[in-house]
Amino acid sequence: MLNVNNISLHYGAAQALRGVTVAAEPGKVTCVLGRNGVGKTSLLRAMVGQQAISSGSITFDGQDISKLKPFERARRGIGFVPQGREIFPLLTVEENLKTGYAPLKRVDRTIPDDVFSLFPVLQSMLGRRGGDLSGGQQQQLAIGRALVMRPKLLLLDEPTEGIQPSIIKDIGRAITYLRSLGTIAIVLVEQYLDFACELGDNFAVMDRGAVKYACDRVNLDPAEISRQMAL
């Protein structure tokens, strides 16, 4: 479904990505791991079109999307949960969820039942402002907003960062359920190794803007991934 082919990315004179190649398939979770500042978020920004790549290509459903704008990629089914959540604090939970309608045809502008079955707390807080929610509840809201788009590809940028353990488990269960549908490809950027190893099907460890180690679940060695992340 998604193929990132040998891409490089620059911020001015600074190179953030160096020949990165990763893929994501329906019904599987691709985990991108690494310390802060190694290029993980830049990779997601390239996937969603927030930052133009310098070379290489990005294909989605067999078509090159490298030149498409973010809203064009969203219309094709790419959903993004950014680091820091970026919900609208003055809008209600319901209004935040409805911002996910933007790329949808009018007939599809409803909140899917899965949003509330995965995150029941959102249904009980529809009238509350997003800024009044806890950090964990805001993260659930950000994921729910992305699911409103009916994504074919879901990109998650460190969804466990600063979140209490009980909600990390809820998010893990949600990812497991979405993978089980077999129709959504998931890219999970994480530093929490245990969480990634529990959920991932394919793994890529980044350092200095490049993928320096990759494996699939069959060949998963958490100790080796931990060592690679520490180097």
C-alpha positions as CSV (number, residue, x, y, z in Angstrom):
1,M,0.0,0.0,0.0
2,L,2.6,2.5,1.1
3,N,6.2,2.5,-0.2
4,V,8.7,5.0,0.8
5,N,11.6,4.6,-1.7
6,N,15.1,5.9,-0.9
7,I,13.9,9.4,0.2
8,S,16.0,12.2,1.4
9,L,14.7,15.4,3.0
10,H,16.3,18.7,3.8
11,Y,15.4,21.6,6.1
12,G,17.4,24.3,4.3
13,A,21.0,23.2,4.3
14,A,20.4,20.5,7.0
15,Q,19.7,17.0,5.9
16,A,17.1,15.2,8.0
17,L,16.6,12.0,6.0
18,R,19.2,10.1,4.1
19,G,18.0,7.4,1.6
20,V,15.2,6.1,3.8
21,T,13.1,3.1,2.5
22,V,10.2,1.7,4.5
23,A,6.8,0.1,3.6
24,A,3.4,-0.4,5.2
25,E,0.9,-3.1,4.3
26,P,-2.8,-3.5,5.2
27,G,-3.3,-5.5,8.3
28,K,0.2,-4.9,9.6
29,V,2.0,-2.5,11.9
30,T,5.3,-1.0,10.8
31,C,7.2,0.3,13.8
32,V,9.8,3.1,13.3
33,L,12.1,3.3,16.3
34,G,15.0,5.5,17.4
35,R,16.1,8.2,19.9
36,N,14.9,11.8,19.7
37,G,16.2,13.8,16.8
38,V,17.0,10.8,14.4
39,G,14.4,11.7,11.8
40,K,11.3,9.7,12.8
41,T,9.0,12.7,12.8
42,S,10.5,14.0,9.6
43,L,9.7,10.7,8.0
44,L,6.1,11.0,8.9
45,R,6.0,14.6,7.8
46,A,7.3,13.4,4.4
47,M,4.6,10.8,4.2
48,V,1.8,13.2,4.8
49,G,3.2,15.9,2.6
50,Q,4.0,18.5,5.3
51,Q,7.6,18.6,4.2
52,A,8.7,18.1,0.6
53,I,11.3,15.4,-0.1
54,S,14.6,16.2,-1.9
55,S,14.9,12.9,-3.7
56,G,13.3,9.4,-3.9
57,S,9.6,8.7,-4.1
58,I,6.6,7.9,-2.1
59,T,3.9,5.7,-3.6
60,F,0.5,4.9,-2.1
61,D,-1.9,2.4,-3.7
62,G,0.5,2.1,-6.6
63,Q,0.5,5.8,-7.4
64,D,3.3,8.4,-6.8
65,I,2.1,10.9,-4.2
66,S,5.4,12.6,-3.7
67,K,4.1,15.9,-5.1
68,L,0.7,15.9,-3.6
69,K,-0.3,18.4,-0.9
70,P,-1.3,17.2,2.5
71,F,-5.1,17.6,1.9
72,E,-4.8,15.6,-1.3
73,R,-3.1,12.8,0.6
74,A,-5.8,13.0,3.3
75,R,-8.5,12.6,0.6
76,R,-6.7,9.4,-0.6
77,G,-7.0,7.9,2.9
78,I,-3.9,8.9,4.8
79,G,-4.7,9.8,8.5
80,F,-2.1,11.3,10.8
81,V,-1.9,11.5,14.6
82,P,0.9,14.0,15.3
83,Q,3.2,14.1,18.2
84,G,1.7,16.4,20.8
85,R,-1.8,15.5,19.7
86,E,-2.6,19.0,18.3
87,I,-6.3,18.9,19.1
88,F,-8.3,22.1,19.2
89,P,-8.5,23.1,22.9
90,L,-11.5,25.5,22.6
91,L,-13.6,23.1,20.5
92,T,-15.7,20.4,22.1
93,V,-14.8,16.8,21.7
94,E,-17.6,16.4,19.2
95,E,-16.4,19.4,17.2
96,N,-12.8,18.1,17.3
97,L,-14.0,14.7,15.9
98,K,-15.9,16.4,13.2
99,T,-12.8,18.2,11.9
100,G,-12.0,14.8,10.5
101,Y,-14.8,15.3,8.1
102,A,-12.8,17.6,5.9
103,P,-11.5,15.1,3.3
104,L,-14.8,13.1,3.2
105,K,-17.7,13.3,0.9
106,R,-20.8,14.7,2.5
107,V,-22.5,11.3,2.5
108,D,-19.7,9.9,4.6
109,R,-19.6,12.6,7.3
110,T,-20.5,10.6,10.3
111,I,-18.5,9.5,13.3
112,P,-17.9,5.7,13.0
113,D,-19.1,3.5,15.8
114,D,-15.5,2.2,16.2
115,V,-14.4,5.5,17.6
116,F,-16.7,5.2,20.7
117,S,-16.3,1.4,21.1
118,L,-12.5,1.8,21.2
119,F,-12.6,5.0,23.3
120,P,-15.8,5.1,25.3
121,V,-14.7,8.1,27.3
122,L,-15.1,10.3,24.2
123,Q,-18.8,9.6,24.0
124,S,-19.3,10.6,27.6
125,M,-17.4,13.8,27.0
126,L,-18.8,15.0,23.6
127,G,-19.8,18.4,25.0
128,R,-16.6,19.1,26.9
129,R,-13.8,21.3,25.4
130,G,-10.8,19.5,24.2
131,G,-8.5,21.5,26.4
132,D,-10.3,20.3,29.5
133,L,-9.4,16.7,28.8
134,S,-6.4,14.9,30.4
135,G,-3.3,14.3,28.2
136,G,-4.3,10.6,27.7
137,Q,-7.9,11.6,26.8
138,Q,-6.6,14.1,24.3
139,Q,-4.5,11.4,22.7
140,Q,-7.6,9.2,22.4
141,L,-9.4,12.2,20.8
142,A,-6.5,12.7,18.3
143,I,-6.7,9.0,17.3
144,G,-10.5,9.2,17.1
145,R,-10.3,12.2,14.9
146,A,-8.0,10.4,12.5
147,L,-10.4,7.4,12.4
148,V,-13.3,9.6,11.5
149,M,-11.5,10.0,8.1
150,R,-11.8,6.3,7.5
151,P,-8.1,6.0,6.8
152,K,-6.5,3.3,4.6
153,L,-3.1,4.3,6.2
154,L,-2.8,5.5,9.8
155,L,0.4,7.3,10.9
156,L,0.9,7.5,14.7
157,D,3.7,9.7,16.1
158,E,4.7,8.5,19.6
159,P,1.2,8.0,20.9
160,T,2.4,6.8,24.3
161,E,4.5,9.9,25.0
162,G,3.5,11.3,28.5
163,I,0.5,9.0,28.7
164,Q,-0.6,7.1,31.8
165,P,-0.2,3.3,31.7
166,S,-3.9,2.5,31.6
167,I,-4.5,4.6,28.5
168,I,-1.4,3.2,26.8
169,K,-3.1,-0.2,27.2
170,D,-6.3,1.2,25.6
171,I,-4.3,2.6,22.7
172,G,-2.5,-0.7,22.3
173,R,-5.9,-2.5,22.2
174,A,-7.1,0.0,19.6
175,I,-4.1,-0.6,17.4
176,T,-4.5,-4.4,17.7
177,Y,-8.2,-4.1,16.7
178,L,-7.5,-1.8,13.7
179,R,-4.8,-4.2,12.5
180,S,-7.2,-7.1,12.8
181,L,-9.6,-5.5,10.3
182,G,-7.0,-6.2,7.6
183,T,-7.8,-3.1,5.7
184,I,-5.7,-0.4,7.4
185,A,-1.9,-0.1,7.2
186,I,-0.4,1.4,10.3
187,V,3.0,3.2,10.8
188,L,3.8,3.5,14.5
189,V,6.7,5.8,15.5
190,E,7.8,4.9,19.0
191,Q,10.5,5.1,21.6
192,Y,8.7,2.8,24.1
193,L,10.3,-0.5,22.9
194,D,8.0,-2.9,24.8
195,F,4.9,-1.3,23.3
196,A,6.4,-1.5,19.8
197,C,7.5,-5.1,20.1
198,E,4.1,-6.1,21.4
199,L,2.3,-4.6,18.4
200,G,4.7,-4.5,15.5
201,D,5.0,-6.7,12.4
202,N,7.9,-5.0,10.8
203,F,10.6,-2.8,12.5
204,A,13.0,-0.1,11.4
205,V,15.5,1.6,13.7
206,M,16.7,5.0,12.6
207,D,19.8,7.0,13.4
208,R,21.1,10.2,11.9
209,G,18.3,10.3,9.3
210,A,18.8,6.8,8.0
211,V,17.4,3.3,8.7
212,K,20.4,1.4,10.2
213,Y,18.6,-1.8,11.2
214,A,15.4,-3.5,10.0
215,C,13.7,-6.8,10.7
216,D,10.3,-8.5,10.6
217,R,8.4,-10.1,13.5
218,V,9.8,-13.6,12.7
219,N,13.3,-12.3,13.2
220,L,12.5,-10.0,16.0
221,D,15.2,-9.7,18.7
222,P,14.2,-7.0,21.2
223,A,17.7,-7.0,22.7
224,E,19.2,-6.3,19.4
225,I,16.7,-3.5,18.7
226,S,17.5,-2.0,22.1
227,R,21.2,-2.2,21.4
228,Q,20.7,-0.5,18.0
229,M,18.7,2.3,19.6
230,A,21.4,2.8,22.2
231,L,24.3,3.1,19.7
